[in-house]
Amino acid sequence: NRDKTRALQATHELRMAVEVGEIKEHRIKSNVSDLHEKLQQDISDAERSYMSRKMVTAQSTQQAAADCRVQYTRVRDFFENIHMSRLESLSRQHRRALKLQAINHRLRSTD
């Protein structure tokens, strides 16, 4: 009778140990699943962050290029104005020199 009771108790303990093992296995699997979901979420967050920084960099680059084009246009216009004023000044000097040369020729009666 004691042997049967011990055997029944041993099978009961064995069954309980198996159930505890199954519960632990389920808990570990759910923890691994949660870790996997957290890892996927972290990866997704990192990808979003990277894309956001990439967009900011692209926008900054576009803005810098636009600013450079505006600055280039302003510099080109500035130097073009200097060039045109210098051409006008040289043209006036040339006309004045021609007039003075004509006056000299008339005064000296030469061609």
Rosetta constraint file for C-alpha pairs under 8 A:
AtomPair CA 1 CA 5 HARMONIC 6.19 0.50
AtomPair CA 2 CA 6 HARMONIC 5.99 0.50
AtomPair CA 3 CA 7 HARMONIC 5.98 0.50
AtomPair CA 4 CA 8 HARMONIC 5.96 0.50
AtomPair CA 5 CA 9 HARMONIC 5.94 0.50
AtomPair CA 6 CA 10 HARMONIC 5.92 0.50
AtomPair CA 7 CA 11 HARMONIC 6.13 0.50
AtomPair CA 8 CA 12 HARMONIC 6.01 0.50
AtomPair CA 9 CA 13 HARMONIC 6.04 0.50
AtomPair CA 10 CA 14 HARMONIC 5.97 0.50
AtomPair CA 11 CA 15 HARMONIC 5.98 0.50
AtomPair CA 12 CA 16 HARMONIC 6.11 0.50
AtomPair CA 13 CA 17 HARMONIC 5.97 0.50
AtomPair CA 14 CA 18 HARMONIC 6.16 0.50
AtomPair CA 15 CA 19 HARMONIC 6.17 0.50
AtomPair CA 16 CA 20 HARMONIC 6.02 0.50
AtomPair CA 17 CA 21 HARMONIC 6.01 0.50
AtomPair CA 18 CA 22 HARMONIC 6.13 0.50
AtomPair CA 19 CA 23 HARMONIC 6.15 0.50
AtomPair CA 20 CA 24 HARMONIC 6.10 0.50
AtomPair CA 21 CA 25 HARMONIC 6.01 0.50
AtomPair CA 22 CA 26 HARMONIC 6.05 0.50
AtomPair CA 23 CA 27 HARMONIC 6.10 0.50
AtomPair CA 24 CA 28 HARMONIC 6.05 0.50
AtomPair CA 25 CA 29 HARMONIC 6.07 0.50
AtomPair CA 26 CA 30 HARMONIC 6.09 0.50
AtomPair CA 27 CA 31 HARMONIC 6.07 0.50
AtomPair CA 28 CA 32 HARMONIC 6.04 0.50
AtomPair CA 29 CA 33 HARMONIC 5.98 0.50
AtomPair CA 30 CA 34 HARMONIC 6.00 0.50
AtomPair CA 31 CA 35 HARMONIC 6.02 0.50
AtomPair CA 32 CA 36 HARMONIC 5.97 0.50
AtomPair CA 33 CA 37 HARMONIC 6.12 0.50
AtomPair CA 34 CA 38 HARMONIC 6.01 0.50
AtomPair CA 35 CA 39 HARMONIC 5.93 0.50
AtomPair CA 36 CA 40 HARMONIC 6.09 0.50
AtomPair CA 37 CA 41 HARMONIC 6.08 0.50
AtomPair CA 38 CA 42 HARMONIC 6.08 0.50
AtomPair CA 39 CA 43 HARMONIC 6.11 0.50
AtomPair CA 40 CA 44 HARMONIC 6.07 0.50
AtomPair CA 41 CA 45 HARMONIC 6.07 0.50
AtomPair CA 42 CA 46 HARMONIC 6.09 0.50
AtomPair CA 43 CA 47 HARMONIC 6.14 0.50
AtomPair CA 44 CA 48 HARMONIC 6.16 0.50
AtomPair CA 45 CA 49 HARMONIC 6.04 0.50
AtomPair CA 46 CA 50 HARMONIC 6.05 0.50
AtomPair CA 47 CA 51 HARMONIC 6.14 0.50
AtomPair CA 48 CA 52 HARMONIC 6.03 0.50
AtomPair CA 49 CA 53 HARMONIC 6.19 0.50
AtomPair CA 50 CA 54 HARMONIC 6.04 0.50
AtomPair CA 51 CA 55 HARMONIC 6.08 0.50
AtomPair CA 52 CA 56 HARMONIC 6.26 0.50
AtomPair CA 53 CA 57 HARMONIC 6.08 0.50
AtomPair CA 54 CA 58 HARMONIC 6.10 0.50
AtomPair CA 55 CA 59 HARMONIC 6.07 0.50
AtomPair CA 56 CA 60 HARMONIC 6.04 0.50
AtomPair CA 57 CA 61 HARMONIC 6.06 0.50
AtomPair CA 58 CA 62 HARMONIC 6.17 0.50
AtomPair CA 59 CA 63 HARMONIC 6.10 0.50
AtomPair CA 60 CA 64 HARMONIC 6.04 0.50
AtomPair CA 61 CA 65 HARMONIC 6.09 0.50
AtomPair CA 62 CA 66 HARMONIC 6.13 0.50
AtomPair CA 63 CA 67 HARMONIC 6.09 0.50
AtomPair CA 64 CA 68 HARMONIC 6.09 0.50
AtomPair CA 65 CA 69 HARMONIC 6.22 0.50
AtomPair CA 66 CA 70 HARMONIC 6.26 0.50
AtomPair CA 67 CA 71 HARMONIC 6.08 0.50
AtomPair CA 68 CA 72 HARMONIC 5.91 0.50
AtomPair CA 69 CA 73 HARMONIC 6.13 0.50
AtomPair CA 70 CA 74 HARMONIC 6.27 0.50
AtomPair CA 71 CA 75 HARMONIC 6.14 0.50
AtomPair CA 72 CA 76 HARMONIC 5.98 0.50
AtomPair CA 73 CA 77 HARMONIC 6.07 0.50
AtomPair CA 74 CA 78 HARMONIC 6.09 0.50
AtomPair CA 75 CA 79 HARMONIC 6.21 0.50
AtomPair CA 76 CA 80 HARMONIC 5.96 0.50
AtomPair CA 77 CA 81 HARMONIC 6.09 0.50
AtomPair CA 78 CA 82 HARMONIC 6.37 0.50
AtomPair CA 79 CA 83 HARMONIC 6.02 0.50
AtomPair CA 80 CA 84 HARMONIC 6.10 0.50
AtomPair CA 81 CA 85 HARMONIC 6.09 0.50
AtomPair CA 82 CA 86 HARMONIC 6.08 0.50
AtomPair CA 83 CA 87 HARMONIC 6.14 0.50
AtomPair CA 84 CA 88 HARMONIC 6.19 0.50
AtomPair CA 85 CA 89 HARMONIC 6.10 0.50
AtomPair CA 86 CA 90 HARMONIC 6.07 0.50
AtomPair CA 87 CA 91 HARMONIC 5.98 0.50
AtomPair CA 88 CA 92 HARMONIC 6.16 0.50
AtomPair CA 89 CA 93 HARMONIC 6.21 0.50
AtomPair CA 90 CA 94 HARMONIC 6.05 0.50
AtomPair CA 91 CA 95 HARMONIC 6.20 0.50
AtomPair CA 92 CA 96 HARMONIC 6.06 0.50
AtomPair CA 93 CA 97 HARMONIC 6.05 0.50
AtomPair CA 94 CA 98 HARMONIC 6.17 0.50
AtomPair CA 95 CA 99 HARMONIC 6.17 0.50
AtomPair CA 96 CA 100 HARMONIC 6.12 0.50
AtomPair CA 97 CA 101 HARMONIC 6.01 0.50
AtomPair CA 98 CA 102 HARMONIC 6.10 0.50
AtomPair CA 99 CA 103 HARMONIC 6.17 0.50
AtomPair CA 100 CA 104 HARMONIC 6.11 0.50
AtomPair CA 101 CA 105 HARMONIC 6.15 0.50
AtomPair CA 102 CA 106 HARMONIC 6.14 0.50
AtomPair CA 103 CA 107 HARMONIC 6.07 0.50
AtomPair CA 104 CA 108 HARMONIC 6.06 0.50
AtomPair CA 105 CA 109 HARMONIC 5.49 0.50
AtomPair CA 105 CA 110 HARMONIC 4.92 0.50
AtomPair CA 105 CA 111 HARMONIC 6.07 0.50
AtomPair CA 106 CA 110 HARMONIC 6.51 0.50
AtomPair CA 106 CA 111 HARMONIC 7.98 0.50
